[in-house]
Amino acid sequence: MNRTVMALKGLVGLSFAGGRVQVDNWPALAHIGAYDDGYLMLDKDAAAQEWASIS
């Protein structure tokens, strides 16, 4: 874990202060983590339609 955090500090500019984590380069972190913003279905209308089609 520590090695990963240290690597991310250099790659995306992680910093820690007051119990919080700050990411200076969010697009780089999202790319490294293969983040898919559709996964969480933040669009409530789209999520409702998908759930309706399942049930």
Secondary structure, DSSP 8 states (H G I E B T S, - for coil): -HHHHHHHHHHH-EEEETTEEEES-HHHHHHHTT--TTTTT--HHHHHHHHHHH-
